[in-house]
Amino acid sequence: MKFNTKLIHGGISEDQETGAVSIPIYRSSTFHQHKLGAEPKWEYARTGNPTRNALESLIADIEDGKRGFAFASGSAAIHAVFSLFSNGDHIIIGNDVYGGTFRLVNKVLKRFGLEFTVVDTRDLTAVKNAIQENTKAIYFETPTNPLLKITDIKAIADIAKDNNLKTIVDNTFATPYNQNPLTLGVDIVVHSATKYLGGHSDVVAGLAVTNDDEIADELAFLQNSIGSVLGPDDSWLLMRGIKTLGVRMRVHQENAQAVYDYLANNDKVAKIYYPGNPDSTGYEIAKKQMSGFGAMISFELQAGLDAKRFVESLNLIDLAESLGGIESLIEVPAVMTHSSIPREIRLKNGIKDELIRLSVGLEDESDLLNDLKQAFAKI
Ligand SMILES: *Cc1c(COP(=O)(O)O)cnc(C)c1O
């Protein structure tokens, strides 16, 4: 099966009990056991629920993995994956990962004795130099948020294999439509399914996928032990969203290219971050490992122009956090999504006060461009 067919027919494409083509929402916390001690397929819904199970099979299929796991949020998925490691283990982590992942690492996991070194994973020498005796894994995102930096996935996975480390990639921004890290040698993929996979800004969910049986068994154990599972209603909603990922991504990306072309020829824009920008350092790697450039664009206004006035002047494009939904969303990372990072560190990482991040939605291209034009006219 090819990708778009898999989105519709992958995993468990119809209900095994009734043949319903839309997998029913099995809203039951426990299941009748016909014989005592016979190890039934379904026993208690934290351990396994047929609706969640259908979603988990689907994400495993579309990420080219063996097993998938659904969690109450992307953060919960990331927490479960880091729980594979133990007190005294060391993990190399990308320097531009999601703010909530840094918070989890610095304020929670370090208290349990996990050690981390933050590295720009685009720099392969820096990654190699960060490996210690107790290093167990390399964790990163590509493209990153909000600067859309591109890391060579296969190159990192090769370094990891040479050193007996696991590789973990947060594939939220690219989506499996554009990039399948497991096929490039990565061991575990995580997603905030709240974003493109759900796609309609109506569900918070997380997913993890692996193609390694041993890791899968451990993740199943952790998912059940920690218990941050996704409920059957949200599992259903997420499957419904995933079915249209292909058609949505196609239009997301067409619109993003049009917005990029407009911004690239705009005197009021000083700098644009977009993996499809041919002048960007990651362009060749992005072309190699992604089938499309995604629909996230960040840009800086010329010095002296008012970013606040610009984003507040938009009528159609929503000033809001989050991304990957059908509606276009715009935000100022320094004030919104990345405000918890101390300003000094933020500036050092290249996130200026006037940086604007745009998640390009599915509206008509001309309406999006007209909204941008009228907002630029006001600054
Ligand atoms: C939003 C996001 C997360 C966290 O996911 P939640 O579903 O909000 O918990 C993790 N990684 C990336 C790249 C994200 O954008």
PDBQT file of the ligand as one rigid body, heavy atoms in Angstrom, charges set to zero:
ROOT
HETATM    1  C1  LIG A 401       3.307  20.695  20.718  1.00  0.00    +0.000 C 
HETATM    2  C2  LIG A 401       4.569  19.927  20.622  1.00  0.00    +0.000 A 
HETATM    3  C3  LIG A 401       4.921  18.982  21.607  1.00  0.00    +0.000 A 
HETATM    4  C4  LIG A 401       4.083  18.741  22.840  1.00  0.00    +0.000 C 
HETATM    5  O1  LIG A 401       2.883  18.117  22.504  1.00  0.00    +0.000 OA
HETATM    6  P1  LIG A 401       1.525  18.292  23.370  1.00  0.00    +0.000 P 
HETATM    7  O2  LIG A 401       0.550  17.482  22.587  1.00  0.00    +0.000 OA
HETATM    8  O3  LIG A 401       1.211  19.760  23.387  1.00  0.00    +0.000 OA
HETATM    9  O4  LIG A 401       1.809  17.758  24.720  1.00  0.00    +0.000 OA
HETATM   10  C5  LIG A 401       6.077  18.264  21.415  1.00  0.00    +0.000 A 
HETATM   11  N1  LIG A 401       6.874  18.460  20.339  1.00  0.00    +0.000 NA
HETATM   12  C6  LIG A 401       6.571  19.380  19.400  1.00  0.00    +0.000 A 
HETATM   13  C7  LIG A 401       7.489  19.564  18.237  1.00  0.00    +0.000 C 
HETATM   14  C8  LIG A 401       5.416  20.145  19.503  1.00  0.00    +0.000 A 
HETATM   15  O5  LIG A 401       5.131  21.064  18.566  1.00  0.00    +0.000 OA
ENDROOT
TORSDOF 0
